Each structure stands twice: as structure tokens, then as C-alpha cells.
């Protein structure tokens, strides 16, 4: 009876480990996706800031040039 109980416990542990491995794989993939999205977002923000700075410079020159 002890061996049967031990075998069942081992089988449950193996199942749990397999489930956890699957979860970890899914989470790693999600993290990689989020990291990629963060890099794209940072790049977009940098481009936006550069464009705004150029627009402000252009407008300032137009206003100052009109005096």
C-alpha cells in the first residue's frame, strides 16, 4: 500500500512539474512579447519627441521671422 501511495504521489508531482513547465514557457513567451512591444513604444516616443521638437523650432522661427 505504501508503494502504491508513493507511486500516486510521484505521478501527481510529475504532472504538476509538467504543468508548471508549460506555464513557465507561456510566461517567457509573453515576457518576450512585452519586451519587444516596449522597445517599439520607446522608439515611437523618441520619434514623436523629435518631431515635436522640430515642429516647435519651425513655429518659433516662423513667429520670430515675422517680426
Phi, psi and omega in degrees: 000323179296319180295318180297317179294319178296318178298320179294319179295319178296318179297318178296318179296320178297316178299317180297316179298318179296319178296317180295321177298319179295317178298316180298318179299315179298316180294321177297317178298319180295318178298316178300318179296316180295322178297316178299316180295324179295319178297318179295317180298315178300319178296317179296320179295318178298316178297317179299313180299318179297315180296320178295317179300318178296319179295318179296317178299314179301312181296319179298317179295323179293318181292314180293325181288339182276357183275000000 
